[in-house]
Amino acid sequence: MSIPTFPESLIRPQISGIEGYNPLEPLEGFSARVGLLPEHLVKLDANENPYGPSPRVREALASLERYHIYPDPQQTLLRQALGRYVGTSADQIMAGNGSDELIELIARLFLEPGDAILDCPPSFGMYAFAASIQGARVLQVPRRADFSLDVEEIERTFKRDDGNTLVRPKLLFLASPNNPDGSVTPGDDLRRLLALPVVVVLDEAYAEFAGETNVGLVSEYPNLVVLRTLSKWAGLAGLRLGYGVFPPGIIAHLWKIKPPFNTSVAAQAAALASLADAAYLKAGVQRIVEERERLFRELARFDFLRPYPSRANFLLCRVVGRKVKHLQCALEEQGILVRYFTRLELADCIRISAGQPHDTQSLLAALERFQAAGT
Ligand SMILES: *Cc1c(COP(=O)(O)O)cnc(C)c1O
């Protein structure tokens, strides 16, 4: 490594040492690479909603007359509507530019260089990313082979005392259902973890697909934060609207560091229109859950695929006896996008989002061709 010269030499040393977040390949890039128009692609790689947003979102955005006015920094109407939706007081809620922004704000609130978080991989990459920007260490307690949490090992992290090297993690990040496998953390495990001297950040991005939430526990535990989003169930991934449910002792300080205009006029209006049409969107969620179950049964019939049971809108699938690279080529040729992994323990896995029935048909046809080709 060469010694940086001015002005790079002024950049925080913690930043020089980290790798950037590796986002998905943009749709236009993939489209050009495989030589198919974007509308002919089958996009099953990012857990997006195949039915899109509520039609009321389009209407609300088309008739919006406040694009030239700054958004309400206090998100008053939106927080009231979100409070009604999840059954908590609006005072406990803050919205963000996606729940990704709330992960970053929580990291900024708690972490300085030398602090640590606890991550339970494989899970969502944003937790370690946000912590490393703060210069914090990422302690890992990997999940077991079935992706359940190793609660005993997590507890040991707080008891371990190897001289003065003890770094107690301040934040424990958990996703339930977990991304990439879709498993849910049982309530007993969660309560044991909440008894630890740590803030538990429970990411429930897929709660609507699982049909259960722990939002109600936030008023019971001063160390529980629950994150939710409209990206998946409400089809607003492109507009960026997530939110958190926080205990009073945390949200008071979070307001002090929130960028005033973090959620746009369009995102706030789209979220309000979605919440007003929740029954319509929930019917879409139901269709996606049914498609996930059908997809599971269909995938399990291929002898080279081992899908894991999932409560989210995607399935993690181990590929056995065939090379993932070969499968990737076969799917890309047909314009089908799924998620691949670089982590060693997931290198032989793919993650497939539940799409519309015709998406499943295209995928199954490509898999049958791949099976028949036998490479
Ligand atoms: C998709 C996803 C999110 C959503 O993030 P947004 O910023 O709200 O789009 C959050 N957490 C997990 C685990 C996810 O998979």
The ligand as an SDF file (V2000), in Angstrom:
LIG
                    3D

 15 15  0  0  0  0  0  0  0  0999 V2000
  -34.4710   -5.4440    1.6530 C   0  0  0  0  0  0  0  0  0  0  0  0
  -34.0090   -5.3630    3.0670 C   0  0  0  0  0  0  0  0  0  0  0  0
  -34.1090   -4.1630    3.7610 C   0  0  0  0  0  0  0  0  0  0  0  0
  -34.7660   -2.9900    3.0880 C   0  0  0  0  0  0  0  0  0  0  0  0
  -34.0500   -1.8880    3.1200 O   0  0  0  0  0  0  0  0  0  0  0  0
  -34.6740   -0.5380    2.5630 P   0  0  0  0  0  0  0  0  0  0  0  0
  -33.5300    0.3850    2.7740 O   0  0  0  0  0  0  0  0  0  0  0  0
  -35.8570   -0.1950    3.4360 O   0  0  0  0  0  0  0  0  0  0  0  0
  -35.0560   -0.7390    1.1380 O   0  0  0  0  0  0  0  0  0  0  0  0
  -33.7180   -4.1220    5.0810 C   0  0  0  0  0  0  0  0  0  0  0  0
  -33.2480   -5.2240    5.6970 N   0  0  0  0  0  0  0  0  0  0  0  0
  -33.1720   -6.4070    5.0580 C   0  0  0  0  0  0  0  0  0  0  0  0
  -32.7120   -7.6100    5.7950 C   0  0  0  0  0  0  0  0  0  0  0  0
  -33.5260   -6.4900    3.7210 C   0  0  0  0  0  0  0  0  0  0  0  0
  -33.4080   -7.6600    3.0780 O   0  0  0  0  0  0  0  0  0  0  0  0
  1  2  1  0
  2  3  1  0
  2 14  2  0
  3  4  1  0
  3 10  2  0
  4  5  1  0
  5  6  1  0
  6  7  2  0
  6  8  1  0
  6  9  1  0
 10 11  1  0
 11 12  2  0
 12 13  1  0
 12 14  1  0
 14 15  1  0
M  END
$$$$
